[in-house]
Amino acid sequence: MRTAAIAAAALLALAGCGGEDDAGTPTSAVPTASAGVGTPEPGTPATDPAGAPTRLQVTVDLAANMAYDWTLTCDPPGGDHPRAADACAALAAYGLEQLPLPDQVCTEQFGGPETARVQGTLDGKPVDVSLDRTDGCRIAQWGRLRPLLQPTT
């Protein structure tokens, strides 16, 4: 009886741990939001049902003397971002969060010197997120947000 109780407790503890979804993307029971910004479900528009605006200033430094500064609005996509619709779709699918999340474990690897900062409002909520490629979690985030950060590649 005691063994069954221990096994049940272990299963409950493991259920709260992260894993991978069908696409191999890490998942976690830890909320995926920071600075009051929720991560929308994939396929949802980059504004909430009340029509709260998304207005962002995106500053990207790709090193090698390549830096960009764009504005982006969503619903409808606009601003001077070169691929606003793709950028809005990436934000709607993956959200924008400051990493690392609480209790998040990331591989120690360096993905490159690229940096970015996104400021403004996302779904009507203030955001100020710095992004880089200094560990495995941040490299994966950069890849998911590539349409926002590197739309010309």
N, C-alpha and C positions, 0 to 999 in steps of 0.2 A: 504494500500500500504506500509506504513511504517513497519507494522508487518511482511509482506512478506520479506522485505529487511533485517530486523533483523534476521528472521529465516534463510534466505539464508546465511547470514554472519556467523551465529552460526554453520550451517552445514559445511561451508568451514573451519572454525576453528577446528571443531571436526575431519574433514577428515585428518588433519595433526597430530592428536594425535595417540598414540599407541593403540593397541588392542591385540587380540590373533589370531593366525592362526588356522588351522583345528586341529593341534596337541596340542593346548593349550599353545604354546610357545608365550611369549610376543613379539609383533612387535612394531615398532616405525618408525616415519617418520624421526627421527634423523639418519644421516649417521652412519653406523656401522663400522667405521674405525678409527684407531688412528695411530700415528707415521707413516703415509703414507702407511698403509697396508689396502688394500681393502678386503672385505669379499666376497669370490667367491660364485656363485650360487651353491646350493646343486648339487652334482654329477659331478662337474667340477674337473679336475685334479688339484693337488696342485702346478702347475706351470702355467705360462701364456702362450699364444699361441707362443710367441717367444722362449719358452723353458727356461725361467729364473729359476735358481735353487732354491730349498728349502733345506737349510742346517741349522739345528738347534741343539743347545745344550739345553737339557731339564734337569733341576735339580729339584727334587721333595723331599720335606721333609714331610713324612706322620706322623710325631711325633712317639711316642712309639719306638724310636730307629730304625726307618725304613727310610732310605734316599737313593735316587737313582740319578744317573747321567748318562744320555744316549746321544748319538748322533743320529740324524735322518736326512735322506735325502729322498726326494720323487721324483718319476718319473725317474727311478724306485725306489720303497721303499727300504731303506737300512739303514746302520749305525748299531749300537749295540743295538738299541731299540728292546725289545723282541717281539713286534707286530707292526713292522714298517708299514705294509700295512693298518692295522686298524687305526693307528695314522694318517697316511696321509689322509685316507678317512675322518676322523673326522675334520681335518684341512680344507679339501676341502669343506666339508658340512657346517661348522660353522665359519671358519676363526679364527682369533686370534686378540683380541682387549683388550686394557687396559680399565678396568672399574673403575669408572662409566663414562658413556658417558655424554656429555653435556645435561643438563635438564633431566637426567634419575632419576627416583624415584625408590628406592629399599626398600624392607621391612627390618626392623631392626630385624635381627635374627642372631644367630651364628651357623654355620654349622660344626665347628670343627677347630682344630689348623693346619690343613694341609696347606702347602704353596708350591709354585712352581715358577720357573723363566725360561722363554724360551727366548733364545738369538740366533741371527744369521740372516739368510735371509729366508723370506717366499715369494715365487714367485719373487725372486730376489730383494726384498725390505728389508731393515734392520728392525729388530724387537728386542725389549727388553721389554718383558711383564712380570709383576709379577702377580701371581694368588693366590687367597686364598678363604676362605669360610666364610667371615665375614659379609655378608649380603645376602639377597635373590637373587640379581642379580648375585653375584659372586658364590653362591651355584649352581645356574642354569648353569652358564658358566662351572663350574668344571664338572658338570654332563654331559654336551654335549661333553666336551673334555676328559672324563674318559679314552678312548682308548689311548690318548696321555700321560695322567698323572698317571693313575693307570691301566696299561695293564694286570696286573696279577690278578686283582679282578673281 
